Amino acid sequence: MLFDLSDDHRLIQETVRDFARNEVAPVAEELDREKRFPYEIVAKLGELGLMGIPFPEEYGGAGGDSLAYTLAVEELTRVDSSVAITMCAHTSLGTQPIYLFGTEEQKQEYLPDLCAGRRLGAFGLTEPEAGSDAGNTKTRARLEDGDWVIDGAKQFITNAGTDISGHVAITAATGPGANGQPEISNLIVPTGTEGYEQGEPYRKMGWNASDTRPLTFTGARVPETNLLGPRGAGFKQFLHILDIGRIGVAAMGVGLAQGALDQALAYAKERRAFGKPISKFQAIQAKLADMATEIEAARLLTYKAAFLKDQGRNFTLTAAQAKLKTGRLAVRATEEAVQIHGGYGYIEEYPVCRYYRDAKILTIGEGTDEVQQMVIARALGA
Ligand SMILES: Cc1cc2nc3c(=O)[nH]c(=O)nc-3n(C[C@H](O)[C@H](O)[C@H](O)COP(=O)(O)OP(=O)(O)OC[C@H]3O[C@@H](n4cnc5c(N)ncnc54)[C@H](O)[C@@H]3O)c2cc1C
């Protein structure tokens, strides 16, 4: 069993670490405060080949594997979650469905712009009445004169409403299926399609510089050829996409917890009380030691999920375990980091304040903790 990263993996880790420190850290607080989408950073990520890490070079991707992608997401989140989720949702959720299920024509049409970061991809699964119960899709698509005509609504969708949003891949009921369940298919809906509207951005607890909106479809028409993969395969497809997405979100949990530890350790060494740095108090040392230990365990689990995927092995269980473990860790670690900062941790100029707000979504998005427990229990045969 080898625990060392290859030279290629180390290179991407260092490249993204430097980028996050030099380009993201100086503007992260301002972007969050102004709730401003990081267009300039996305453009630079595109130039560095970081908006299409796990896709083949023939489509403009970087030809990296899941571990390379995991390392990049971790390093970005260590500094800022809004930038990280923009890249992560774009890659795991927006671009993957086209790469995995698209025809050669669809790949040629969409992937080069997506991989270059000229266009952003989004994935519309969640609906007002279909979150954890994502199969309860109420959005309908019917075939009419060679077009799919779509009616319905999606909720909490990342990356669909920016100036560079290129498409949203949505699930829609395309007919009656077996056992009274609808037949679900995936469709590509390009931005600008008549009848496809992006609502106002939500006012969120965190991820303030990322784009999250409700979407509506009112007689929105897309060509029949915008179907992704076989008709009726949508349910299976989105489960697979969520499995992959969980590795990315788990990497966000590791990165956010590590970022919280970085900040807490540095602060504890500087802040003095009772005549010495607070890092010399055992109570503070215990917090830092627990954080570092939990982070290392969570990191290994997350890398293992990526490793299994890269080996072509089943990674559903490990990805769900990694997602469950890291979401909870991020919440706990950011809270401890705020505690170590005392009153300053409650003040927005200190990154841990933002980290604390950014952490909670990691136990909810991409499947809640309770959904991960269901996936894990199912894999155990319970
Ligand atoms: C900022 C943000 C960005 C997002 N981005 C996207 C995106 O890009 N694309 C997208 O499709 N979605 C996105 N989502 C949606 C997200 O994935 C859902 O919010 C999440 O899956 C939970 O669904 P829900 O909100 O409908 O909660 P619900 O499913 O209504 O769950 C409510 C509670 O009930 C629990 N629960 C539900 N069913 C069970 C059960 N069987 N057993 C035990 N407990 C259960 C849940 O765990 C939860 O605690 C985003 C959400 C947010 C907040």
The ligand as an SDF file (V2000), in Angstrom:
LIG
                    3D

 53 58  0  0  0  0  0  0  0  0999 V2000
  -26.1950   26.1700   -1.8070 C   0  0  0  0  0  0  0  0  0  0  0  0
  -26.8210   24.9640   -2.4200 C   0  0  0  0  0  0  0  0  0  0  0  0
  -26.3950   24.5190   -3.6690 C   0  0  0  0  0  0  0  0  0  0  0  0
  -27.0150   23.4200   -4.2730 C   0  0  0  0  0  0  0  0  0  0  0  0
  -26.6560   23.0620   -5.5490 N   0  0  0  0  0  0  0  0  0  0  0  0
  -27.3900   22.1230   -6.2080 C   0  0  0  0  0  0  0  0  0  0  0  0
  -27.1610   21.8440   -7.5900 C   0  0  0  0  0  0  0  0  0  0  0  0
  -26.2800   22.4150   -8.2280 O   0  0  0  0  0  0  0  0  0  0  0  0
  -27.9640   20.9490   -8.2030 N   0  0  0  0  0  0  0  0  0  0  0  0
  -28.9670   20.2850   -7.5610 C   0  0  0  0  0  0  0  0  0  0  0  0
  -29.6620   19.4860   -8.1840 O   0  0  0  0  0  0  0  0  0  0  0  0
  -29.1910   20.5050   -6.2330 N   0  0  0  0  0  0  0  0  0  0  0  0
  -28.4400   21.4190   -5.5460 C   0  0  0  0  0  0  0  0  0  0  0  0
  -28.6790   21.6740   -4.2260 N   0  0  0  0  0  0  0  0  0  0  0  0
  -29.7440   20.9410   -3.5530 C   0  0  0  0  0  0  0  0  0  0  0  0
  -29.2850   19.9490   -2.4910 C   0  0  0  0  0  0  0  0  0  0  0  0
  -28.6380   18.8650   -3.1050 O   0  0  0  0  0  0  0  0  0  0  0  0
  -30.5210   19.5520   -1.6770 C   0  0  0  0  0  0  0  0  0  0  0  0
  -30.8720   20.6730   -0.8960 O   0  0  0  0  0  0  0  0  0  0  0  0
  -30.2990   18.3370   -0.8160 C   0  0  0  0  0  0  0  0  0  0  0  0
  -30.1200   17.1790   -1.5990 O   0  0  0  0  0  0  0  0  0  0  0  0
  -31.4520   18.0860    0.1630 C   0  0  0  0  0  0  0  0  0  0  0  0
  -32.6920   18.1430   -0.4700 O   0  0  0  0  0  0  0  0  0  0  0  0
  -33.8450   19.0690    0.1630 P   0  0  0  0  0  0  0  0  0  0  0  0
  -33.2760   20.4160    0.3830 O   0  0  0  0  0  0  0  0  0  0  0  0
  -35.0600   18.9660   -0.6910 O   0  0  0  0  0  0  0  0  0  0  0  0
  -34.1500   18.4380    1.5800 O   0  0  0  0  0  0  0  0  0  0  0  0
  -35.1790   17.2460    1.8980 P   0  0  0  0  0  0  0  0  0  0  0  0
  -34.9590   16.1190    0.9760 O   0  0  0  0  0  0  0  0  0  0  0  0
  -36.5600   17.8220    1.9710 O   0  0  0  0  0  0  0  0  0  0  0  0
  -34.7070   16.8190    3.3310 O   0  0  0  0  0  0  0  0  0  0  0  0
  -35.1270   17.4880    4.5330 C   0  0  0  0  0  0  0  0  0  0  0  0
  -34.5940   16.6550    5.7080 C   0  0  0  0  0  0  0  0  0  0  0  0
  -35.2340   15.3540    5.7040 O   0  0  0  0  0  0  0  0  0  0  0  0
  -34.2430   14.3490    5.7050 C   0  0  0  0  0  0  0  0  0  0  0  0
  -34.7240   13.1810    4.9520 N   0  0  0  0  0  0  0  0  0  0  0  0
  -35.3020   13.1500    3.7210 C   0  0  0  0  0  0  0  0  0  0  0  0
  -35.5750   11.8880    3.3710 N   0  0  0  0  0  0  0  0  0  0  0  0
  -35.1600   11.0900    4.3880 C   0  0  0  0  0  0  0  0  0  0  0  0
  -35.1640    9.6830    4.6340 C   0  0  0  0  0  0  0  0  0  0  0  0
  -35.6320    8.8090    3.7370 N   0  0  0  0  0  0  0  0  0  0  0  0
  -34.6590    9.2360    5.8070 N   0  0  0  0  0  0  0  0  0  0  0  0
  -34.1500   10.0900    6.7390 C   0  0  0  0  0  0  0  0  0  0  0  0
  -34.1230   11.4360    6.5540 N   0  0  0  0  0  0  0  0  0  0  0  0
  -34.6110   11.9290    5.3990 C   0  0  0  0  0  0  0  0  0  0  0  0
  -33.0340   14.9990    5.0290 C   0  0  0  0  0  0  0  0  0  0  0  0
  -31.8420   14.2920    5.3460 O   0  0  0  0  0  0  0  0  0  0  0  0
  -33.0970   16.3940    5.6190 C   0  0  0  0  0  0  0  0  0  0  0  0
  -32.5270   16.3930    6.9080 O   0  0  0  0  0  0  0  0  0  0  0  0
  -28.0440   22.7350   -3.5890 C   0  0  0  0  0  0  0  0  0  0  0  0
  -28.4440   23.1750   -2.3210 C   0  0  0  0  0  0  0  0  0  0  0  0
  -27.8760   24.2880   -1.7470 C   0  0  0  0  0  0  0  0  0  0  0  0
  -28.3920   24.7660   -0.4130 C   0  0  0  0  0  0  0  0  0  0  0  0
  1  2  1  0
  2  3  1  0
  2 52  2  0
  3  4  2  0
  4  5  1  0
  4 50  1  0
  5  6  2  0
  6  7  1  0
  6 13  1  0
  7  8  2  0
  7  9  1  0
  9 10  1  0
 10 11  2  0
 10 12  1  0
 12 13  2  0
 13 14  1  0
 14 15  1  0
 14 50  1  0
 15 16  1  0
 16 17  1  0
 16 18  1  0
 18 19  1  0
 18 20  1  0
 20 21  1  0
 20 22  1  0
 22 23  1  0
 23 24  1  0
 24 25  2  0
 24 26  1  0
 24 27  1  0
 27 28  1  0
 28 29  2  0
 28 30  1  0
 28 31  1  0
 31 32  1  0
 32 33  1  0
 33 34  1  0
 33 48  1  0
 34 35  1  0
 35 36  1  0
 35 46  1  0
 36 37  1  0
 36 45  1  0
 37 38  2  0
 38 39  1  0
 39 40  1  0
 39 45  2  0
 40 41  1  0
 40 42  2  0
 42 43  1  0
 43 44  2  0
 44 45  1  0
 46 47  1  0
 46 48  1  0
 48 49  1  0
 50 51  2  0
 51 52  1  0
 52 53  1  0
M  END
$$$$
